Amino acid sequence: MYKLILKLAWKNSFLRRSRTLLVIIMIAVSMSMMLAIEGIYDGMVENMVDKNKRSDSGDISIFAKEYRINKDLAYMIKNADEIKAEIESMKGAQAVVLRVKAEGLLSTARKSSFASVVGIDLQEEERFGKFSEFLKEGTIDLQKQGAIVGLELAKTLKVGVGSKVVFSTQDIRGEINSIALYVRAIVQTTNISLDNSAIFIDINQLHKFLGTDSKNAMQIAIRGEDEELYGKLKIAFAELDVKSFLELQPMMKQMQDLMIIFNSVTFLIVMGVVFIGIFGVMYVSILDRVREFGIMISVGMHYKYITIQIFLESIVIGVLGYLSGAVLGAVLLTYLEHYGIDLSAFSDALSAWGYEAVIYATIKASYFTTTLGAIMAASMLSVIIPLAKIKRLNPIEVIKAEK
């Protein structure tokens, strides 16, 4: 009896059918494309978040209580240098920088535009967020009234490296004051607010221009992955305005949520295709082997053994498809992580939304584990209807039927 069963099973083996191979290929291609899309989506958001943190807010920023509402020079953090030293001694704080900001008018001989001057220490900014990586043109240098201009602001004013610009604003005494600056570099941070309106100068020069105390600052930005650091800072500096990155950048949270939705929709579509593919193969395979299953049942094989066989066939299809897709997907993600997708043709539109022209993917283990679970679930569910059909078989009528 068992020899007969093995002979029939081998003769009609699902592995020998070309449609099974096609389904495995379909699963592999669909899965690899899904992994690539997930990696690109997440890479876009992570790149934007990373550059926003490095160029501006860090993981946590501290301001005077009224500053973010009024943006007035009167609302500065007193003795910011001492606070900076205290934060640097805290566990989890990786880098801390002070910044001074003022809003005003940036002018050339022909054009003018609203702008925000940001006083920075280049060496500290380099340690904080690798500021030099934002460079698009020129040389990172703030000596001798040097200035670094955001890319979109430079386009608005039609200035380049070497151009002379004049920034005008109210100083600490409320008087209108102006300073002549020379563009040393143009940067693109992909932080829309900075690229559109920021001009960076030396922090000491800005203190002198505004007449403010060099010990004070408008912003203390902190980089640190320690989740407890935020709570510590809230308690230690209760008199100040301590904000996390997502509190300062709610749009980033919306972008992250939006990408989760995109990934989920993509995931469901691909898993739906996988389910339909496995279901179709198993259903047709069972229809082709109805006589075989009838013979098995008639010679005494229990229904549960047929159930196990069909489940195993479905799982093997799913596993082979998953392994092929995982390998192909890993290759695609690795390529996209290192070389990215060049969308330079749409660079203007992308930069307006804070994206770079070249988009790089990210790789997460969760892409593969989640997909494995989903494919296994699809494999198991796809055989429920075919199994119900087998259970209703009448062995005698099946055996009499033509092959």
Summary of the structure (lengths in Angstrom):
residues: 403
radius of gyration: 31.7
end to end distance: 20.1
largest distance: 103.9
contacts: 1305
relative contact order: 0.18
helix: 59%
strand: 19%
